[in-house]
Amino acid sequence: MDKEFQAMGHKVKISQNYEPAPDEKTKVSRGVSILKDYKASKADLEQKIIDNEEWYKLQHWDLMRKKKQDQDPEPVTGYLFSVLNNKHGSAMDNYPTPQFYEREESDAPTAKELSEILPVILQRNEFKESWSDIWWYKLKQGFCFVGTFWDTSKNEGMGDITIKKIDALNVYWEPGITNLHDSRNIFITELKDKDLVEKEYPHLEGQLKQDPMMKPANYQINSDEKQMENKVVIVDWYTVENGRVDLCKFVDGYILKDTADNEEYPNGLYEHGQYPINVDVLFPMEGTPIGFGFIDVVRSPQAYIDKLDQIISKNALVSGKQRTMVSESLGVNMEQLKDLSVDFVECAGAIDESKYKEMQAEPLAPFIANHRESKIQELKEIAGDNQFSRGEAGKGITAASAIQALQEASNKVDRDMIGGGYRSYRRIIRLAIELVAEFYDNARKFRITKPNGKIEYRKFSNEKMKPQELPPAYEGEGMIMDPESGQMIPDPEFEPDTRKPIFDIEVRPEKSNPFSRAAMNEFSKDLYKLGFFDPQRVDQALMALELMDFEGKETIIQKISENGSMFEKMQQMKQTMDKMAITIEKLDPSVNLTGRNGRDNNGRRANQPQ
């Protein structure tokens, strides 16, 4: 009886009487050897990723101090976290939505359907949460691996797309490359409880061991080593060769799934033949497919801010406490002196001022606090995090349009950052479309909400996305002469040319910023006041709109053009009806359709002789 195992977006089947063949052991050994080489070259990056996570959690004093000093305060200021939080907010304010355009006219209906249906597919699969996770990771580390898989367990066994963030600590690629897809191998590792794996596969009970060299890096600095001993590492080993992508999934020398030379996968794991993994980079670096993030840029000024804050806080604690130096010969009961509830303190002999002296630390010079403020401004300047990019308004600025204008002028760093995210999003959507074209064989039902709020119900399958046969290039193509009958018959060896529909992807932001919506509403009212929607001024309005650049311009141009065309038709109909009315009045003087008291254009009555 076969057993099923769910891991990394794939459902794996394995027979309980499975015994690894010698060639399988050889293949796994080769994969483990390559993985260890990749892992060794990635050690410094893994440590940086772990350190950046500590900075993000505001626990960076563990990294800054050499040893614990009990008396020194360790203040933590969240300026770095505020930068990350604001950048993440800007990214989610501009949450992307895909728009598809056909490359051939015959594919236009399919492109329109995809533009309406794919956002619903992403919504069903909680992509907005995944997009948020991707941005958090990218802002912290400077890059994020994104996997676009087909999960057979979704949708009651019909399967569906899974798009998720993959921790870089679990991804290994070939050193020295600049494009991730140039790597000959890509590995994704995942820790699983050993007892759960053995319960799922009884034939592996007692055989699974953990190779210390395979142990992945851990964010928990003080993690329990004994807890890690109860885990095993499952490896997804991806390879791409000659336009074919294959997956070998193994654990401790046992192959769980291998698509290479497998009759169930004649075209590889996926028909698109690409790695199902992309890397979204914030700030690129030469010689590597990854980048660096805001923590790498601003943690130095953040460290100095906290160190200066430590000095100021320590001085405040010391200078704010009055201390007294007392001579041993003073004869004062020190316990009573320290107890503030005692009204009378006993002393032996005369109290001489020469035997005690009050001591209090001097406050720090003002330039230290000023230097700390300059470091704060330096951090914000480096990160492009000013008051307008944070959504704050300056003094005396209350108009929504003015606030929006200042925000747009100040967030060019955010626009560049978000534009890079859109390029990565386009690659993700392209893989998602390839999976839809491959696996959406059965029609699925979707609820589409139109822009006017109307709800429509659709069925969609990949029928129109599959490769399509091209019509014959000439008469008789694919036909041969039958020697017996002398008639033309189809050539059994003829393979007709096919065309696969290709779609261009445009990414549009789903603006959720209230200031953006308010400014757009004000802009629409201004267009109305200027007469842009007057059908008698269509030509002037279209000329003005051609010189403008704003989101949704194409829709407004289309609506104004439609209104102008309708107005022209109505004018033509009015002229035709006026002519018909005059003609009818001439034929029957008793009928008055023109509203001119039965008179024609010359002022004569309709029945008056000419």
PyMOL commands that set and color helices and strands:
alter all, ss='L'
color gray80, all
select helices_A, chain A and resi 22-41+43-56+61-64+79-93+105-124+127-141+168-170+180-182+194-200+202-204+212-214+225-229+294-319+328-330+334-338+353-355+366-383+400-410+412-439+463-465+514-529+535-546+553-587
alter helices_A, ss='H'
color red, helices_A
select strands_A, chain A and resi 2-7+10-15+94-102+143-151+160-166+171-173+185-193+231-241+244-251+254-258+277-281+283-284+291-292+323-326+356-359+444-449+455-460+468-469+479-481+488-490+498-499+503-511
alter strands_A, ss='S'
color yellow, strands_A
deselect
rebuild
show_as cartoon
